[in-house]
Amino acid sequence: MAPYYATWFHSSHARNATCNDCHVPHKNAVKKWVFKGMDGMKHVAAFLTKSEPQVIQAHEASSQVIMNNCIRCHTQLNMEIVKTGKIDYMMSQVGEGKACWDCHRDVPHGGKNSLSGTPAAIVPYPKSPVPEWLRKMMNDQ
């Protein structure tokens, strides 16, 4: 996730939005936690089986969540200033408008993300959540 974190960290969205602001639903707590759980398990499975692709792309459910969150944060801009209205992800899929990233491809992750796209990215990784006793036990093996 380093390239994604690095490109977000240096974007305008880093000032006001976290990963969860864009990548999980906000309609209600149940949808949010069910989505986080299912999406998190997909990430865990890909990591454990070493099957994660070099370039991660959002699947359809994630794309819908991301676009809904674009609309949620930028409703005033879309309705009052540029007057594009509310075009949701499903409408974009049937040709009734465009997805937000059709025009804003580089927001907030800077276009193509890959290990080679940000090879020397200095990423302030969070401190490890692994308890000290478990880390010691893993090192003793």
C-alpha positions in Angstrom: 0.0 0.0 0.0 3.0 2.3 0.2 2.6 3.9 -3.2 -1.1 4.6 -2.5 -0.3 6.0 0.9 2.6 8.1 -0.4 0.6 9.6 -3.3 -2.4 10.4 -1.0 -0.1 11.8 1.7 1.2 14.4 -0.9 -2.2 15.2 -2.3 -4.7 17.9 -1.5 -7.0 15.3 0.0 -4.5 14.5 2.8 -5.4 17.7 4.5 -9.1 16.8 4.9 -9.7 13.1 4.1 -8.5 9.8 5.5 -8.6 6.5 3.6 -11.9 5.6 5.3 -13.5 8.9 4.2 -13.2 7.7 0.6 -13.1 4.0 0.8 -15.9 2.9 3.1 -19.6 3.7 3.0 -21.0 6.3 5.3 -24.8 5.8 5.1 -24.9 3.9 8.4 -22.7 2.1 10.9 -23.8 -1.4 9.9 -23.0 -0.9 6.2 -19.7 0.7 7.1 -18.5 -2.1 9.4 -19.8 -4.9 7.2 -18.0 -3.4 4.2 -14.8 -2.8 6.2 -14.9 -6.4 7.4 -15.4 -8.0 4.0 -13.0 -5.7 2.2 -10.4 -6.2 5.0 -10.7 -10.0 4.7 -10.1 -9.7 0.9 -6.9 -7.7 1.6 -5.8 -10.2 4.3 -6.4 -13.2 1.9 -4.4 -11.5 -0.9 -1.6 -10.7 1.4 -1.4 -14.1 3.0 -1.5 -15.9 -0.3 0.9 -13.4 -1.9 -1.6 -12.8 -4.7 -1.9 -9.0 -4.4 -1.3 -7.4 -7.8 1.4 -4.7 -8.2 -1.3 -2.2 -9.2 -4.5 -2.4 -7.1 -7.7 -1.4 -8.7 -11.1 -0.9 -7.0 -13.7 -3.6 -7.7 -17.2 -2.6 -8.6 -18.5 -2.4 -5.0 -15.5 -0.3 -4.0 -15.9 1.9 -7.0 -19.5 2.6 -6.1 -18.5 3.4 -2.5 -15.7 5.7 -3.6 -17.9 7.7 -6.1 -20.7 8.0 -3.5 -18.1 9.5 -1.2 -16.9 11.9 -3.9 -20.5 13.1 -4.2 -21.0 13.2 -0.5 -18.0 15.6 0.0 -18.4 17.6 -3.2 -22.3 18.0 -3.4 -22.2 21.8 -3.2 -19.5 22.0 -5.9 -21.5 19.7 -8.2 -24.9 21.2 -7.6 -24.2 25.0 -7.2 -20.9 25.8 -8.9 -20.2 23.5 -11.8 -23.8 22.3 -12.0 -23.0 18.7 -13.0 -25.7 17.3 -10.7 -25.5 14.0 -8.9 -24.4 11.3 -11.3 -23.8 8.1 -9.3 -21.5 5.2 -10.2 -24.3 3.0 -11.7 -25.4 5.8 -14.0 -21.9 6.2 -15.2 -21.8 2.4 -16.0 -24.8 2.7 -18.3 -23.6 5.8 -20.1 -25.7 8.4 -18.3 -22.6 10.4 -17.2 -19.1 9.9 -16.2 -17.4 8.5 -13.1 -15.6 11.2 -11.1 -12.2 9.6 -12.0 -12.9 9.7 -15.7 -11.9 13.4 -15.5 -10.1 13.4 -12.1 -7.8 10.4 -12.8 -4.9 11.7 -10.7 -7.0 12.6 -7.6 -5.9 11.8 -4.9 -3.5 9.1 -5.8 -1.5 10.7 -8.6 -2.5 8.5 -11.6 -0.8 5.2 -12.1 0.2 3.7 -8.8 2.8 1.0 -8.8 6.0 0.1 -6.9 8.0 1.8 -9.6 5.8 4.9 -9.6 7.0 5.9 -6.2 10.2 4.0 -5.7 11.8 6.2 -3.1 8.7 7.4 -1.3 9.3 8.3 2.2 6.2 7.0 3.9 5.6 7.7 7.6 4.4 4.2 8.5 2.4 3.9 11.7 4.0 2.2 14.7 3.4 -1.6 14.6 0.2 -2.8 16.3 1.9 -6.1 17.2 2.3 -6.3 21.0 5.9 -6.5 22.2 5.4 -10.0 23.8 4.2 -11.4 20.4 7.0 -9.7 18.5 9.6 -11.2 20.9 8.0 -14.6 20.5 8.2 -14.4 16.7 11.8 -13.3 16.8 12.8 -16.2 19.2 11.6 -18.8 16.7 
